[in-house]
Amino acid sequence: MKQKILNDLKNAMKNKNKELLSVVRMVKGAIQMEEIKVKHELNDDEVIGIISREIKTRKESIKEFEKGNRNDLIEKTEKEIEILTKYMPEQMSEEEINATIEKVFEQVKPEKPSDMGKVMGAITPLVKGKADMSLISAKIKEKLNNL
């Protein structure tokens, strides 16, 4: 994954693709910062986590830009998300998410809303990087409240 990012960085420089170059440099910088922080070379899952965090940050930014009616920044940020999404594993469908939640509920057998942590702990390794964790959390919370 890291090598793919570095190759894309080189290609973006050669092709003078400023948008791609900007985003890939940012990702490369975020990876390097994380490697310094954790004192080891990151594996693909950790790199995907960083990219996921960058996408989440940009989605939050878009909400703020909408409040300020900054369409120019919304467009730019959406393009960045589109570029970042190419590095993410294929996202789970709604049906796959629901099936995974059902499977985890059968394993964990939560009894009350305060069992949220147990359920999230069991489901996170199964969906991390493949689905929006805030969506997963909302679905689980709703299901727990209906017990």
C-alpha positions as CSV (number, residue, x, y, z in Angstrom):
1,M,0.0,0.0,0.0
2,K,2.8,2.4,0.9
3,Q,4.6,1.5,-2.2
4,K,1.5,2.3,-4.3
5,I,1.3,5.7,-2.7
6,L,4.9,6.4,-3.4
7,N,4.5,5.3,-7.1
8,D,1.4,7.5,-7.4
9,L,3.4,10.4,-6.0
10,K,6.2,9.9,-8.6
11,N,3.6,9.6,-11.4
12,A,1.7,12.7,-10.2
13,M,5.0,14.7,-10.3
14,K,5.9,13.5,-13.8
15,N,2.4,14.2,-15.1
16,K,2.2,17.6,-13.2
17,N,-1.2,16.5,-11.7
18,K,-1.3,19.1,-8.9
19,E,-4.5,17.8,-7.3
20,L,-3.3,14.2,-7.0
21,L,0.2,15.4,-6.0
22,S,-1.2,17.5,-3.2
23,V,-3.3,14.7,-1.7
24,V,-0.7,12.0,-2.1
25,R,1.9,14.2,-0.4
26,M,-0.4,14.8,2.5
27,V,-1.0,11.1,2.9
28,K,2.7,10.3,2.7
29,G,3.3,13.0,5.3
30,A,0.6,11.6,7.6
31,I,2.1,8.1,7.2
32,Q,5.6,9.4,8.1
33,M,4.3,11.2,11.1
34,E,2.5,8.1,12.3
35,E,5.7,6.0,11.8
36,I,7.7,8.4,13.9
37,K,5.0,8.3,16.6
38,V,4.8,4.5,16.8
39,K,8.5,3.9,16.0
40,H,7.9,1.2,13.4
41,E,7.1,0.9,9.7
42,L,3.3,0.8,9.2
43,N,1.5,-2.2,7.7
44,D,-1.3,-1.9,5.2
45,D,-4.0,-2.0,7.8
46,E,-2.4,1.0,9.7
47,V,-2.0,2.9,6.4
48,I,-5.7,2.3,5.6
49,G,-6.6,3.6,9.1
50,I,-4.7,6.8,8.3
51,I,-6.4,7.2,4.9
52,S,-9.8,6.5,6.6
53,R,-9.1,9.2,9.2
54,E,-8.2,11.7,6.4
55,I,-11.4,10.9,4.6
56,K,-13.4,11.4,7.8
57,T,-11.7,14.8,8.5
58,R,-12.6,15.9,5.0
59,K,-16.2,14.9,5.4
60,E,-16.4,16.9,8.6
61,S,-14.8,19.9,6.7
62,I,-17.5,19.7,4.0
63,K,-20.2,20.0,6.7
64,E,-18.5,23.2,7.9
65,F,-18.0,24.5,4.4
66,E,-21.7,24.0,3.7
67,K,-22.6,26.1,6.8
68,G,-20.3,28.9,5.4
69,N,-21.7,28.4,1.9
70,R,-18.2,27.8,0.5
71,N,-19.0,25.8,-2.7
72,D,-15.4,26.2,-4.0
73,L,-14.0,24.5,-0.9
74,I,-16.7,21.8,-1.0
75,E,-15.8,20.9,-4.6
76,K,-12.0,20.8,-3.8
77,T,-12.6,18.7,-0.7
78,E,-14.9,16.2,-2.5
79,K,-12.2,15.7,-5.1
80,E,-9.7,15.0,-2.4
81,I,-12.1,12.4,-0.9
82,E,-12.5,10.8,-4.3
83,I,-8.7,10.5,-4.6
84,L,-8.3,9.1,-1.1
85,T,-11.1,6.6,-1.6
86,K,-9.1,4.9,-4.4
87,Y,-6.6,3.7,-1.7
88,M,-9.3,2.2,0.5
89,P,-10.4,-1.5,0.3
90,E,-13.8,-2.1,-1.4
91,Q,-16.5,-0.8,0.9
92,M,-19.1,-3.2,2.3
93,S,-22.7,-3.0,1.0
94,E,-25.6,-2.2,3.3
95,E,-26.6,-5.9,3.3
96,E,-23.1,-7.0,4.2
97,I,-23.0,-4.5,7.1
98,N,-26.4,-5.7,8.4
99,A,-25.3,-9.4,8.1
100,T,-22.1,-8.7,10.0
101,I,-23.9,-6.8,12.8
102,E,-26.4,-9.7,13.1
103,K,-23.5,-12.2,13.3
104,V,-21.8,-10.2,16.0
105,F,-25.0,-9.9,18.0
106,E,-25.4,-13.7,17.9
107,Q,-21.8,-14.1,19.2
108,V,-21.8,-11.4,21.9
109,K,-25.4,-11.7,22.9
110,P,-25.8,-8.1,24.3
111,E,-28.6,-7.6,26.7
112,K,-28.7,-3.8,27.2
113,P,-27.6,-0.6,25.6
114,S,-24.6,-0.4,27.9
115,D,-23.1,-3.5,26.0
116,M,-22.3,-1.2,23.1
117,G,-18.5,-1.4,23.9
118,K,-18.6,-5.2,23.7
119,V,-20.4,-5.2,20.4
120,M,-18.1,-2.5,18.9
121,G,-15.0,-4.3,20.1
122,A,-16.2,-7.5,18.3
123,I,-17.3,-5.8,15.1
124,T,-14.4,-3.3,14.6
125,P,-11.8,-5.8,13.3
126,L,-14.4,-7.2,10.9
127,V,-15.3,-3.9,9.3
128,K,-12.5,-1.5,9.9
129,G,-11.6,0.3,6.6
130,K,-14.4,-1.4,4.8
131,A,-17.3,0.6,6.2
132,D,-18.0,3.9,7.8
133,M,-17.7,3.3,11.6
134,S,-20.1,6.1,12.5
135,L,-22.8,4.3,10.4
136,I,-22.0,1.0,12.0
137,S,-22.1,2.6,15.5
138,A,-25.5,4.2,14.7
139,K,-26.9,0.9,13.5
140,I,-25.7,-0.9,16.6
141,K,-27.0,1.8,18.9
142,E,-30.4,1.6,17.3
143,K,-30.5,-2.2,17.6
144,L,-29.4,-2.1,21.2
145,N,-32.1,0.4,22.1
146,N,-34.7,-1.9,20.6
147,L,-33.7,-4.9,22.8
